[in-house]
Amino acid sequence: MLLADYGNHIATQERVDALYLSPTEWAKKALTNVAGMGPFSSDRTIAEYAEQIWHTKPVIR
């Protein structure tokens, strides 16, 4: 099972390699990808873990 999708991996990597050779298209896709990302903050993530998983409250110093 480890190699079951290896052919698809190689085909996708070849498409990525070809796209990278076109800086304008690469930048367009990169910016579209970043623009579509949701908000992320490591501080927020840790705060959510603390509250939802560990059931702790923040320590205010």
PDB file of N, CA, C, O and CB in Angstrom:
ATOM      1  N   MET A   1       0.810  -1.206   0.000  1.00  0.00           N
ATOM      2  CA  MET A   1       0.000   0.000   0.000  1.00  0.00           C
ATOM      3  C   MET A   1       0.848   1.263   0.000  1.00  0.00           C
ATOM      4  O   MET A   1       0.372   2.330  -0.386  1.00  0.00           O
ATOM      5  CB  MET A   1      -0.918   0.002   1.192  1.00  0.00           C
ATOM      6  N   LEU A   2       2.063   1.153   0.417  1.00  0.00           N
ATOM      7  CA  LEU A   2       2.919   2.327   0.494  1.00  0.00           C
ATOM      8  C   LEU A   2       3.126   2.966  -0.879  1.00  0.00           C
ATOM      9  O   LEU A   2       3.202   4.190  -0.984  1.00  0.00           O
ATOM     10  CB  LEU A   2       4.262   1.953   1.103  1.00  0.00           C
ATOM     11  N   LEU A   3       3.216   2.169  -1.909  1.00  0.00           N
ATOM     12  CA  LEU A   3       3.493   2.685  -3.250  1.00  0.00           C
ATOM     13  C   LEU A   3       2.247   2.773  -4.120  1.00  0.00           C
ATOM     14  O   LEU A   3       2.355   3.049  -5.315  1.00  0.00           O
ATOM     15  CB  LEU A   3       4.517   1.816  -3.930  1.00  0.00           C
ATOM     16  N   ALA A   4       1.077   2.547  -3.556  1.00  0.00           N
ATOM     17  CA  ALA A   4      -0.153   2.501  -4.341  1.00  0.00           C
ATOM     18  C   ALA A   4      -0.412   3.791  -5.115  1.00  0.00           C
ATOM     19  O   ALA A   4      -0.888   3.739  -6.249  1.00  0.00           O
ATOM     20  CB  ALA A   4      -1.323   2.213  -3.437  1.00  0.00           C
ATOM     21  N   ASP A   5      -0.111   4.932  -4.533  1.00  0.00           N
ATOM     22  CA  ASP A   5      -0.384   6.198  -5.215  1.00  0.00           C
ATOM     23  C   ASP A   5       0.891   6.904  -5.671  1.00  0.00           C
ATOM     24  O   ASP A   5       0.874   8.102  -5.952  1.00  0.00           O
ATOM     25  CB  ASP A   5      -1.171   7.114  -4.303  1.00  0.00           C
ATOM     26  N   TYR A   6       1.973   6.174  -5.743  1.00  0.00           N
ATOM     27  CA  TYR A   6       3.251   6.789  -6.121  1.00  0.00           C
ATOM     28  C   TYR A   6       3.204   7.374  -7.529  1.00  0.00           C
ATOM     29  O   TYR A   6       3.781   8.433  -7.778  1.00  0.00           O
ATOM     30  CB  TYR A   6       4.379   5.763  -6.026  1.00  0.00           C
ATOM     31  N   GLY A   7       2.526   6.699  -8.446  1.00  0.00           N
ATOM     32  CA  GLY A   7       2.395   7.221  -9.808  1.00  0.00           C
ATOM     33  C   GLY A   7       1.708   8.573  -9.828  1.00  0.00           C
ATOM     34  O   GLY A   7       2.129   9.476 -10.551  1.00  0.00           O
ATOM     35  N   ASN A   8       0.652   8.718  -9.039  1.00  0.00           N
ATOM     36  CA  ASN A   8      -0.043  10.003  -8.942  1.00  0.00           C
ATOM     37  C   ASN A   8       0.858  11.064  -8.325  1.00  0.00           C
ATOM     38  O   ASN A   8       0.833  12.225  -8.734  1.00  0.00           O
ATOM     39  CB  ASN A   8      -1.326   9.859  -8.116  1.00  0.00           C
ATOM     40  N   HIS A   9       1.641  10.667  -7.353  1.00  0.00           N
ATOM     41  CA  HIS A   9       2.573  11.599  -6.714  1.00  0.00           C
ATOM     42  C   HIS A   9       3.575  12.129  -7.739  1.00  0.00           C
ATOM     43  O   HIS A   9       3.826  13.332  -7.805  1.00  0.00           O
ATOM     44  CB  HIS A   9       3.316  10.912  -5.541  1.00  0.00           C
ATOM     45  N   ILE A  10       4.139  11.235  -8.531  1.00  0.00           N
ATOM     46  CA  ILE A  10       5.114  11.636  -9.553  1.00  0.00           C
ATOM     47  C   ILE A  10       4.458  12.551 -10.581  1.00  0.00           C
ATOM     48  O   ILE A  10       5.038  13.568 -10.960  1.00  0.00           O
ATOM     49  CB  ILE A  10       5.718  10.395 -10.250  1.00  0.00           C
ATOM     50  N   ALA A  11       3.262  12.205 -11.034  1.00  0.00           N
ATOM     51  CA  ALA A  11       2.559  13.025 -12.028  1.00  0.00           C
ATOM     52  C   ALA A  11       2.278  14.421 -11.480  1.00  0.00           C
ATOM     53  O   ALA A  11       2.446  15.416 -12.186  1.00  0.00           O
ATOM     54  CB  ALA A  11       1.242  12.349 -12.452  1.00  0.00           C
ATOM     55  N   THR A  12       1.854  14.491 -10.236  1.00  0.00           N
ATOM     56  CA  THR A  12       1.577  15.792  -9.619  1.00  0.00           C
ATOM     57  C   THR A  12       2.854  16.597  -9.456  1.00  0.00           C
ATOM     58  O   THR A  12       2.857  17.805  -9.696  1.00  0.00           O
ATOM     59  CB  THR A  12       0.895  15.612  -8.260  1.00  0.00           C
ATOM     60  N   GLN A  13       3.928  15.956  -9.056  1.00  0.00           N
ATOM     61  CA  GLN A  13       5.201  16.658  -8.903  1.00  0.00           C
ATOM     62  C   GLN A  13       5.679  17.204 -10.239  1.00  0.00           C
ATOM     63  O   GLN A  13       6.248  18.294 -10.293  1.00  0.00           O
ATOM     64  CB  GLN A  13       6.262  15.727  -8.303  1.00  0.00           C
ATOM     65  N   GLU A  14       5.456  16.467 -11.312  1.00  0.00           N
ATOM     66  CA  GLU A  14       5.835  16.954 -12.642  1.00  0.00           C
ATOM     67  C   GLU A  14       5.024  18.188 -13.018  1.00  0.00           C
ATOM     68  O   GLU A  14       5.556  19.111 -13.634  1.00  0.00           O
ATOM     69  CB  GLU A  14       5.639  15.851 -13.697  1.00  0.00           C
ATOM     70  N   ARG A  15       3.734  18.216 -12.653  1.00  0.00           N
ATOM     71  CA  ARG A  15       2.913  19.406 -12.918  1.00  0.00           C
ATOM     72  C   ARG A  15       3.412  20.590 -12.095  1.00  0.00           C
ATOM     73  O   ARG A  15       3.464  21.715 -12.592  1.00  0.00           O
ATOM     74  CB  ARG A  15       1.423  19.125 -12.600  1.00  0.00           C
ATOM     75  N   VAL A  16       3.776  20.343 -10.847  1.00  0.00           N
ATOM     76  CA  VAL A  16       4.314  21.405  -9.986  1.00  0.00           C
ATOM     77  C   VAL A  16       5.617  21.941 -10.571  1.00  0.00           C
ATOM     78  O   VAL A  16       5.821  23.153 -10.636  1.00  0.00           O
ATOM     79  CB  VAL A  16       4.547  20.881  -8.543  1.00  0.00           C
ATOM     80  N   ASP A  17       6.491  21.042 -10.994  1.00  0.00           N
ATOM     81  CA  ASP A  17       7.772  21.455 -11.586  1.00  0.00           C
ATOM     82  C   ASP A  17       7.549  22.342 -12.802  1.00  0.00           C
ATOM     83  O   ASP A  17       8.219  23.362 -12.961  1.00  0.00           O
ATOM     84  CB  ASP A  17       8.606  20.225 -11.979  1.00  0.00           C
ATOM     85  N   ALA A  18       6.606  21.955 -13.665  1.00  0.00           N
ATOM     86  CA  ALA A  18       6.317  22.740 -14.870  1.00  0.00           C
ATOM     87  C   ALA A  18       5.739  24.104 -14.495  1.00  0.00           C
ATOM     88  O   ALA A  18       6.117  25.120 -15.078  1.00  0.00           O
ATOM     89  CB  ALA A  18       5.335  21.980 -15.793  1.00  0.00           C
ATOM     90  N   LEU A  19       4.838  24.130 -13.537  1.00  0.00           N
ATOM     91  CA  LEU A  19       4.232  25.387 -13.106  1.00  0.00           C
ATOM     92  C   LEU A  19       5.279  26.327 -12.523  1.00  0.00           C
ATOM     93  O   LEU A  19       5.221  27.536 -12.750  1.00  0.00           O
ATOM     94  CB  LEU A  19       3.130  25.125 -12.078  1.00  0.00           C
ATOM     95  N   TYR A  20       6.228  25.787 -11.777  1.00  0.00           N
ATOM     96  CA  TYR A  20       7.267  26.599 -11.145  1.00  0.00           C
ATOM     97  C   TYR A  20       8.122  27.323 -12.180  1.00  0.00           C
ATOM     98  O   TYR A  20       8.703  28.368 -11.887  1.00  0.00           O
ATOM     99  CB  TYR A  20       8.151  25.726 -10.262  1.00  0.00           C
ATOM    100  N   LEU A  21       8.198  26.777 -13.372  1.00  0.00           N
ATOM    101  CA  LEU A  21       8.979  27.415 -14.438  1.00  0.00           C
ATOM    102  C   LEU A  21       8.276  28.634 -15.019  1.00  0.00           C
ATOM    103  O   LEU A  21       8.869  29.368 -15.809  1.00  0.00           O
ATOM    104  CB  LEU A  21       9.262  26.418 -15.546  1.00  0.00           C
ATOM    105  N   SER A  22       7.030  28.859 -14.643  1.00  0.00           N
ATOM    106  CA  SER A  22       6.272  30.033 -15.076  1.00  0.00           C
ATOM    107  C   SER A  22       6.041  30.923 -13.854  1.00  0.00           C
ATOM    108  O   SER A  22       5.051  30.754 -13.142  1.00  0.00           O
ATOM    109  CB  SER A  22       4.908  29.620 -15.748  1.00  0.00           C
ATOM    110  N   PRO A  23       6.952  31.873 -13.610  1.00  0.00           N
ATOM    111  CA  PRO A  23       6.860  32.687 -12.389  1.00  0.00           C
ATOM    112  C   PRO A  23       5.520  33.403 -12.207  1.00  0.00           C
ATOM    113  O   PRO A  23       5.022  33.511 -11.086  1.00  0.00           O
ATOM    114  CB  PRO A  23       7.955  33.706 -12.392  1.00  0.00           C
ATOM    115  N   THR A  24       4.941  33.888 -13.297  1.00  0.00           N
ATOM    116  CA  THR A  24       3.670  34.603 -13.180  1.00  0.00           C
ATOM    117  C   THR A  24       2.558  33.668 -12.717  1.00  0.00           C
ATOM    118  O   THR A  24       1.801  33.999 -11.806  1.00  0.00           O
ATOM    119  CB  THR A  24       3.294  35.248 -14.519  1.00  0.00           C
ATOM    120  N   GLU A  25       2.464  32.506 -13.345  1.00  0.00           N
ATOM    121  CA  GLU A  25       1.436  31.539 -12.954  1.00  0.00           C
ATOM    122  C   GLU A  25       1.688  31.007 -11.544  1.00  0.00           C
ATOM    123  O   GLU A  25       0.751  30.818 -10.768  1.00  0.00           O
ATOM    124  CB  GLU A  25       1.389  30.374 -13.954  1.00  0.00           C
ATOM    125  N   TRP A  26       2.952  30.770 -11.222  1.00  0.00           N
ATOM    126  CA  TRP A  26       3.297  30.280  -9.876  1.00  0.00           C
ATOM    127  C   TRP A  26       2.856  31.302  -8.823  1.00  0.00           C
ATOM    128  O   TRP A  26       2.239  30.941  -7.821  1.00  0.00           O
ATOM    129  CB  TRP A  26       4.833  30.007  -9.761  1.00  0.00           C
ATOM    130  N   ALA A  27       3.176  32.576  -9.058  1.00  0.00           N
ATOM    131  CA  ALA A  27       2.810  33.635  -8.112  1.00  0.00           C
ATOM    132  C   ALA A  27       1.296  33.751  -7.989  1.00  0.00           C
ATOM    133  O   ALA A  27       0.771  33.928  -6.890  1.00  0.00           O
ATOM    134  CB  ALA A  27       3.408  34.982  -8.551  1.00  0.00           C
ATOM    135  N   LYS A  28       0.598  33.650  -9.114  1.00  0.00           N
ATOM    136  CA  LYS A  28      -0.865  33.736  -9.097  1.00  0.00           C
ATOM    137  C   LYS A  28      -1.457  32.621  -8.236  1.00  0.00           C
ATOM    138  O   LYS A  28      -2.328  32.875  -7.405  1.00  0.00           O
ATOM    139  CB  LYS A  28      -1.431  33.659 -10.533  1.00  0.00           C
ATOM    140  N   LYS A  29      -0.995  31.410  -8.430  1.00  0.00           N
ATOM    141  CA  LYS A  29      -1.511  30.283  -7.646  1.00  0.00           C
ATOM    142  C   LYS A  29      -1.097  30.391  -6.178  1.00  0.00           C
ATOM    143  O   LYS A  29      -1.880  30.063  -5.287  1.00  0.00           O
ATOM    144  CB  LYS A  29      -1.015  28.953  -8.234  1.00  0.00           C
ATOM    145  N   ALA A  30       0.118  30.843  -5.928  1.00  0.00           N
ATOM    146  CA  ALA A  30       0.582  30.991  -4.550  1.00  0.00           C
ATOM    147  C   ALA A  30      -0.262  32.031  -3.808  1.00  0.00           C
ATOM    148  O   ALA A  30      -0.673  31.806  -2.670  1.00  0.00           O
ATOM    149  CB  ALA A  30       2.074  31.392  -4.521  1.00  0.00           C
ATOM    150  N   LEU A  31      -0.516  33.164  -4.456  1.00  0.00           N
ATOM    151  CA  LEU A  31      -1.321  34.212  -3.826  1.00  0.00           C
ATOM    152  C   LEU A  31      -2.760  33.760  -3.625  1.00  0.00           C
ATOM    153  O   LEU A  31      -3.369  34.058  -2.597  1.00  0.00           O
ATOM    154  CB  LEU A  31      -1.289  35.485  -4.667  1.00  0.00           C
ATOM    155  N   THR A  32      -3.305  33.042  -4.602  1.00  0.00           N
ATOM    156  CA  THR A  32      -4.662  32.514  -4.463  1.00  0.00           C
ATOM    157  C   THR A  32      -4.736  31.547  -3.288  1.00  0.00           C
ATOM    158  O   THR A  32      -5.707  31.555  -2.531  1.00  0.00           O
ATOM    159  CB  THR A  32      -5.110  31.813  -5.761  1.00  0.00           C
ATOM    160  N   ASN A  33      -3.724  30.726  -3.138  1.00  0.00           N
ATOM    161  CA  ASN A  33      -3.678  29.771  -2.032  1.00  0.00           C
ATOM    162  C   ASN A  33      -3.635  30.492  -0.686  1.00  0.00           C
ATOM    163  O   ASN A  33      -4.385  30.150   0.229  1.00  0.00           O
ATOM    164  CB  ASN A  33      -2.463  28.847  -2.175  1.00  0.00           C
ATOM    165  N   VAL A  34      -2.764  31.480  -0.568  1.00  0.00           N
ATOM    166  CA  VAL A  34      -2.638  32.224   0.689  1.00  0.00           C
ATOM    167  C   VAL A  34      -3.925  32.987   0.991  1.00  0.00           C
ATOM    168  O   VAL A  34      -4.368  33.035   2.138  1.00  0.00           O
ATOM    169  CB  VAL A  34      -1.442  33.200   0.625  1.00  0.00           C
ATOM    170  N   ALA A  35      -4.525  33.582  -0.040  1.00  0.00           N
ATOM    171  CA  ALA A  35      -5.748  34.353   0.163  1.00  0.00           C
ATOM    172  C   ALA A  35      -6.902  33.471   0.636  1.00  0.00           C
ATOM    173  O   ALA A  35      -7.812  33.949   1.313  1.00  0.00           O
ATOM    174  CB  ALA A  35      -6.136  35.068  -1.126  1.00  0.00           C
ATOM    175  N   GLY A  36      -6.866  32.194   0.285  1.00  0.00           N
ATOM    176  CA  GLY A  36      -7.941  31.293   0.664  1.00  0.00           C
ATOM    177  C   GLY A  36      -7.770  30.646   2.025  1.00  0.00           C
ATOM    178  O   GLY A  36      -8.640  29.901   2.478  1.00  0.00           O
ATOM    179  N   MET A  37      -6.658  30.926   2.673  1.00  0.00           N
ATOM    180  CA  MET A  37      -6.410  30.316   3.982  1.00  0.00           C
ATOM    181  C   MET A  37      -7.244  31.003   5.053  1.00  0.00           C
ATOM    182  O   MET A  37      -7.522  32.200   4.971  1.00  0.00           O
ATOM    183  CB  MET A  37      -4.913  30.388   4.345  1.00  0.00           C
ATOM    184  N   GLY A  38      -7.629  30.248   6.033  1.00  0.00           N
ATOM    185  CA  GLY A  38      -8.354  30.816   7.159  1.00  0.00           C
ATOM    186  C   GLY A  38      -7.385  31.458   8.132  1.00  0.00           C
ATOM    187  O   GLY A  38      -6.170  31.323   7.987  1.00  0.00           O
ATOM    188  N   PRO A  39      -7.911  32.147   9.108  1.00  0.00           N
ATOM    189  CA  PRO A  39      -7.026  32.779  10.090  1.00  0.00           C
ATOM    190  C   PRO A  39      -6.268  31.724  10.888  1.00  0.00           C
ATOM    191  O   PRO A  39      -6.827  30.692  11.260  1.00  0.00           O
ATOM    192  CB  PRO A  39      -7.832  33.686  11.039  1.00  0.00           C
ATOM    193  N   PHE A  40      -5.016  31.987  11.140  1.00  0.00           N
ATOM    194  CA  PHE A  40      -4.215  31.074  11.946  1.00  0.00           C
ATOM    195  C   PHE A  40      -3.334  31.882  12.871  1.00  0.00           C
ATOM    196  O   PHE A  40      -2.674  32.838  12.464  1.00  0.00           O
ATOM    197  CB  PHE A  40      -3.365  30.138  11.059  1.00  0.00           C
ATOM    198  N   SER A  41      -3.342  31.489  14.081  1.00  0.00           N
ATOM    199  CA  SER A  41      -2.470  32.100  15.078  1.00  0.00           C
ATOM    200  C   SER A  41      -2.060  31.004  16.043  1.00  0.00           C
ATOM    201  O   SER A  41      -2.907  30.318  16.615  1.00  0.00           O
ATOM    202  CB  SER A  41      -3.177  33.293  15.825  1.00  0.00           C
ATOM    203  N   SER A  42      -0.763  30.845  16.221  1.00  0.00           N
ATOM    204  CA  SER A  42      -0.311  29.819  17.169  1.00  0.00           C
ATOM    205  C   SER A  42      -0.785  30.158  18.577  1.00  0.00           C
ATOM    206  O   SER A  42      -1.090  29.260  19.361  1.00  0.00           O
ATOM    207  CB  SER A  42       1.230  29.685  17.140  1.00  0.00           C
ATOM    208  N   ASP A  43      -0.848  31.446  18.902  1.00  0.00           N
ATOM    209  CA  ASP A  43      -1.348  31.836  20.225  1.00  0.00           C
ATOM    210  C   ASP A  43      -2.811  31.428  20.384  1.00  0.00           C
ATOM    211  O   ASP A  43      -3.207  30.904  21.426  1.00  0.00           O
ATOM    212  CB  ASP A  43      -1.192  33.360  20.439  1.00  0.00           C
ATOM    213  N   ARG A  44      -3.608  31.671  19.347  1.00  0.00           N
ATOM    214  CA  ARG A  44      -5.020  31.299  19.401  1.00  0.00           C
ATOM    215  C   ARG A  44      -5.164  29.784  19.502  1.00  0.00           C
ATOM    216  O   ARG A  44      -5.995  29.280  20.258  1.00  0.00           O
ATOM    217  CB  ARG A  44      -5.769  31.828  18.161  1.00  0.00           C
ATOM    218  N   THR A  45      -4.353  29.067  18.738  1.00  0.00           N
ATOM    219  CA  THR A  45      -4.411  27.603  18.760  1.00  0.00           C
ATOM    220  C   THR A  45      -4.101  27.066  20.148  1.00  0.00           C
ATOM    221  O   THR A  45      -4.812  26.197  20.653  1.00  0.00           O
ATOM    222  CB  THR A  45      -3.435  27.011  17.737  1.00  0.00           C
ATOM    223  N   ILE A  46      -3.050  27.575  20.765  1.00  0.00           N
ATOM    224  CA  ILE A  46      -2.693  27.131  22.117  1.00  0.00           C
ATOM    225  C   ILE A  46      -3.797  27.493  23.107  1.00  0.00           C
ATOM    226  O   ILE A  46      -4.114  26.709  24.001  1.00  0.00           O
ATOM    227  CB  ILE A  46      -1.351  27.759  22.561  1.00  0.00           C
ATOM    228  N   ALA A  47      -4.380  28.676  22.948  1.00  0.00           N
ATOM    229  CA  ALA A  47      -5.473  29.075  23.840  1.00  0.00           C
ATOM    230  C   ALA A  47      -6.663  28.130  23.692  1.00  0.00           C
ATOM    231  O   ALA A  47      -7.297  27.769  24.684  1.00  0.00           O
ATOM    232  CB  ALA A  47      -5.906  30.524  23.547  1.00  0.00           C
ATOM    233  N   GLU A  48      -6.970  27.728  22.450  1.00  0.00           N
ATOM    234  CA  GLU A  48      -8.064  26.780  22.229  1.00  0.00           C
ATOM    235  C   GLU A  48      -7.735  25.416  22.833  1.00  0.00           C
ATOM    236  O   GLU A  48      -8.598  24.793  23.452  1.00  0.00           O
ATOM    237  CB  GLU A  48      -8.353  26.635  20.726  1.00  0.00           C
ATOM    238  N   TYR A  49      -6.513  24.951  22.663  1.00  0.00           N
ATOM    239  CA  TYR A  49      -6.102  23.684  23.276  1.00  0.00           C
ATOM    240  C   TYR A  49      -6.273  23.763  24.786  1.00  0.00           C
ATOM    241  O   TYR A  49      -6.828  22.860  25.412  1.00  0.00           O
ATOM    242  CB  TYR A  49      -4.632  23.343  22.916  1.00  0.00           C
ATOM    243  N   ALA A  50      -5.790  24.855  25.358  1.00  0.00           N
ATOM    244  CA  ALA A  50      -5.860  25.010  26.813  1.00  0.00           C
ATOM    245  C   ALA A  50      -7.301  24.941  27.293  1.00  0.00           C
ATOM    246  O   ALA A  50      -7.601  24.287  28.292  1.00  0.00           O
ATOM    247  CB  ALA A  50      -5.222  26.339  27.247  1.00  0.00           C
ATOM    248  N   GLU A  51      -8.181  25.612  26.582  1.00  0.00           N
ATOM    249  CA  GLU A  51      -9.577  25.665  27.010  1.00  0.00           C
ATOM    250  C   GLU A  51     -10.324  24.366  26.696  1.00  0.00           C
ATOM    251  O   GLU A  51     -10.996  23.813  27.567  1.00  0.00           O
ATOM    252  CB  GLU A  51     -10.280  26.840  26.343  1.00  0.00           C
ATOM    253  N   GLN A  52     -10.211  23.879  25.463  1.00  0.00           N
ATOM    254  CA  GLN A  52     -11.048  22.770  25.009  1.00  0.00           C
ATOM    255  C   GLN A  52     -10.493  21.386  25.336  1.00  0.00           C
ATOM    256  O   GLN A  52     -11.262  20.448  25.542  1.00  0.00           O
ATOM    257  CB  GLN A  52     -11.247  22.876  23.541  1.00  0.00           C
ATOM    258  N   ILE A  53      -9.189  21.251  25.384  1.00  0.00           N
ATOM    259  CA  ILE A  53      -8.590  19.937  25.611  1.00  0.00           C
ATOM    260  C   ILE A  53      -8.113  19.791  27.049  1.00  0.00           C
ATOM    261  O   ILE A  53      -8.422  18.812  27.728  1.00  0.00           O
ATOM    262  CB  ILE A  53      -7.425  19.709  24.648  1.00  0.00           C
ATOM    263  N   TRP A  54      -7.353  20.783  27.496  1.00  0.00           N
ATOM    264  CA  TRP A  54      -6.759  20.689  28.825  1.00  0.00           C
ATOM    265  C   TRP A  54      -7.658  21.257  29.915  1.00  0.00           C
ATOM    266  O   TRP A  54      -7.420  21.020  31.099  1.00  0.00           O
ATOM    267  CB  TRP A  54      -5.434  21.402  28.844  1.00  0.00           C
ATOM    268  N   HIS A  55      -8.706  22.017  29.522  1.00  0.00           N
ATOM    269  CA  HIS A  55      -9.653  22.626  30.465  1.00  0.00           C
ATOM    270  C   HIS A  55      -8.926  23.465  31.513  1.00  0.00           C
ATOM    271  O   HIS A  55      -9.164  23.337  32.714  1.00  0.00           O
ATOM    272  CB  HIS A  55     -10.494  21.540  31.156  1.00  0.00           C
ATOM    273  N   THR A  56      -8.042  24.320  31.028  1.00  0.00           N
ATOM    274  CA  THR A  56      -7.305  25.215  31.919  1.00  0.00           C
ATOM    275  C   THR A  56      -7.653  26.658  31.597  1.00  0.00           C
ATOM    276  O   THR A  56      -8.222  26.956  30.547  1.00  0.00           O
ATOM    277  CB  THR A  56      -5.781  24.986  31.799  1.00  0.00           C
ATOM    278  N   LYS A  57      -7.313  27.521  32.490  1.00  0.00           N
ATOM    279  CA  LYS A  57      -7.507  28.960  32.304  1.00  0.00           C
ATOM    280  C   LYS A  57      -6.139  29.609  32.164  1.00  0.00           C
ATOM    281  O   LYS A  57      -5.160  29.115  32.723  1.00  0.00           O
ATOM    282  CB  LYS A  57      -8.310  29.591  33.496  1.00  0.00           C
ATOM    283  N   PRO A  58      -6.057  30.715  31.421  1.00  0.00           N
ATOM    284  CA  PRO A  58      -4.766  31.386  31.279  1.00  0.00           C
ATOM    285  C   PRO A  58      -4.305  31.993  32.605  1.00  0.00           C
ATOM    286  O   PRO A  58      -5.113  32.402  33.438  1.00  0.00           O
ATOM    287  CB  PRO A  58      -4.852  32.474  30.205  1.00  0.00           C
ATOM    288  N   VAL A  59      -3.010  32.036  32.772  1.00  0.00           N
ATOM    289  CA  VAL A  59      -2.415  32.668  33.943  1.00  0.00           C
ATOM    290  C   VAL A  59      -2.039  34.083  33.541  1.00  0.00           C
ATOM    291  O   VAL A  59      -1.265  34.286  32.606  1.00  0.00           O
ATOM    292  CB  VAL A  59      -1.168  31.866  34.474  1.00  0.00           C
ATOM    293  N   ILE A  60      -2.582  35.049  34.244  1.00  0.00           N
ATOM    294  CA  ILE A  60      -2.292  36.450  33.936  1.00  0.00           C
ATOM    295  C   ILE A  60      -1.198  36.916  34.879  1.00  0.00           C
ATOM    296  O   ILE A  60      -1.316  36.805  36.099  1.00  0.00           O
ATOM    297  CB  ILE A  60      -3.571  37.348  34.066  1.00  0.00           C
ATOM    298  N   ARG A  61      -0.137  37.437  34.295  1.00  0.00           N
ATOM    299  CA  ARG A  61       1.010  37.873  35.101  1.00  0.00           C
ATOM    300  C   ARG A  61       1.076  39.362  35.158  1.00  0.00           C
ATOM    301  O   ARG A  61       1.975  39.916  35.792  1.00  0.00           O
ATOM    302  CB  ARG A  61       2.311  37.323  34.550  1.00  0.00           C
TER     303      ARG A  61
END
